[in-house]
């Protein structure tokens, strides 16, 4: 009976350690936030406006 309990306890520790090891290497997934996507889309527009302003200033 004690051998079975010892085997079960060892199994629990093994599963827990494998789970912790896998979680440590998984890494965090980037958050999918609508605001970040909008900011990325607006950035080229802002750059285009700056370029147009520079062209107008040179003329």
N, C-alpha and C positions, 0 to 999 in steps of 0.2 A: 504494500500500500504506500509506503513512504517513497519507494522508487517511482511510482506513478505520479505522486505529487511533485517530486523533484523534477521529473521530466516535463510535467505541465508548466511548472514555474520557469524552467529553462526555456521552454517554447514561447511563453509569454514575453520573456526578455528578448528573445531572438526576434520575434515579430515586431516588438516595439523599436528595437535598434535598427532593423531594416527599414521600418517606416520613417524613422527620424533621418536616416541616411538619405533616403529617396527624397524627402521633403527639403533637405538642405541643398540638394543639387537641382531642384526643380526650378528655382528662380521665380520671381514675381512676374505676373503677366501685366503688361501695361494697361492702365485704365482707359476704357473707351469713353471719353468724355466729349460731348458734342462741341463744347467751347474750344477745346484744343484743335479740333478739326476745322472749325470756323476760322480760328486764328491762322492756321496754316494756309487756308484758302485765301484769306485776306492779305497775307504777306506779299505774294507776287503782285497784287493790285497796287499795293502801297509802293512797291519798288518801281512799277511802271509809271506811276504818277510822279515819282521823284525824277525818273529819267526824262519824262516829258517836260518837267519844269526846268531841268538842266538844258535841254535842247532849246526851249523857248528863251532862256536867259542868254544863250550863246548867240541867238539871232539878233 
